[in-house]
């Protein structure tokens, strides 16, 4: 009887000892499975990231390939155009050589004449043209200098005249007034007072133009008076002589004679500043 009790007690004890081992085994198995699941999850995320990055790299690579293909096509087109241009240049060169070889004495004379004209134009002093527009526009029928034009003459024009005169040893500056073809119906008094204005005893405002020739001369004279004022007040423009002239409405900006046109035309109204060498006068009797 006692043996049976011991046996039962031993079996119960064994049963109690197996259960903790089983629970430990299950816990370890759960941890291992969880670890595998985490590894699988990390691997899945890594593969997804790698796939996205690979896809992005492939997209960038495709974009670069397309850009390179476009550049290649552009270079091919440029090369084709360059080849065409080279052929055209060779053809033109051949034609020029043929023309030069077949040219006669007259054509050579024309070439020499053109070269001389180009040389003359390069050596000729520039012509400064002040257009009658914007802040430089005279009032209709008036020779009073607008303030903007007065500032330009005092600062920029004086400096330009100094530079050109010193570079080319030119000390005679011609100021020419040009008008458009509008008819001037005023009663002029230049014949009575022009000398007084030129000597500075009367202002230009005292003059009344009776023609476009009068108006052009009045405006040219007013510019001259402003330049002479700078000469008197400063040591600039030393030795430079100024001579006012009028071309009235007779000359277009191109230098051609103007047709009859009585309409207002601002492009024809201007002041020209020309530089002339002072040569020896020859009197014809």
Helices and strands as residue ranges (DSSP letters): H 2-102, H 105-123, E 128-131, G 134-136, H 147-152, I 153-157, H 158-168, E 172-178, H 190-198, G 204-206, H 212-233, E 241-248, E 270-276
